[in-house]
């Protein structure tokens, strides 16, 4: 079964985040992002697949894909993720780790 993942989009956040640029803000509100997500949900459900919404504040970059330990002090400059759990010892690319956490961790949370 194929699963589709996306960060939750909030039309109000997008529009207010671009308040300094009125043209861009207006373009986002005209785009009907909410309608797009509703259409996506119905199409995915019609094909018997699952759409998992991952909150944009979900700490996927900070969680270990192997043991789930959270590394609170991770910064954007850190490109290598080193698991803080000495029993685990996972070391890998931060972005690849985050992708695995989003793919499998969000699925487990949604069950």
N, C-alpha and C positions, 0 to 999 in steps of 0.2 A: 504494500500500500504506500502510495506517495503522500507525503505530508508537505504542506506549504507553510512557511514561516515568514512573518513580517513583524516589524515593530508597529505598535499601535500608533495610528496617526490621529491627531486631534486637530480638527480644522481651526478651532479657536486659537490653539497654541501657534499654529503655523501663521495665521493671519496677524496675531498680536506680536509675534516675533519679528515680523517684517513691517511693523507699524511705521518705521522711519522711511520705508519705501512704499508709498501709496500704490503705485502701479503694480508692484509685485504682490502686495497684500490683496488688492482687488482681484488680481488674476487667480490667486489661490482660493478666495471665497467664491469666485465664479466657477471654479473647476469642480466644485461639489465633490470633495474628497470623500465625504461620508457616503455619498451615493455610489462611488466607485467601490468602496469597501463592502457595501451591501451587495452589489452585483458580484463581486469576487466571492463572497461567502455563499451566495446562492449557486453559482457555477461550480464551486468546489464540492458543495453538498450534493448537487445533482449528479456528479461523477463518482460519488461514493468515497470521496477523499476527506481529509480533515484539514482545517485551517486553524493553526494555533497562533494566537495573538500573544506577542511577547511585549511586556511593558518596556518603554524606552529607558526606564530607570533600573531594569533588572541588571544585577551586577555580574553579567556573564564574563567580563574580562577579569574579575577578581576571584572567580571560583575555579577550583581545580577540576578538570574533566575526569580524573581518576577517582578521587576520594571526596570531592565536594568541599574541601577546606577553603576558607576565604582568606585572601591576602589583602588586607585593608590598605596597606601602604603602597599599592601599585600606582605608579604615575604614568602619564602619557609617554614619557621618555623611555620607560622600561619596555623594551621590545621582546625580551625573553621572560616567560613566566616560569618562576621557580616555586613549586608548592611549598607552603610554610609547614606542612606536616612532615616531620622527619621520617615517619614510617612509610610515607608514600614516595617522596623523592622525585616526583615528575618534573621534568624540565622540557620546555618547548616554546614555540613561537606564541606570543600573546594573542594574536588575532586568530590563529588556528585553534588555540585552546578555547577562545570565546565562541567560535563557530560551533565546536563540538558541544560546549555547554548549552548553547542556545538550541541546538538540534535535539540533544538527548535530555538535557536537564529540564527544559521547558516542557517537553513531552511528559516527563515523569510528574512534574508539578501539575499538569493539566488533568492527569488521571484521577 
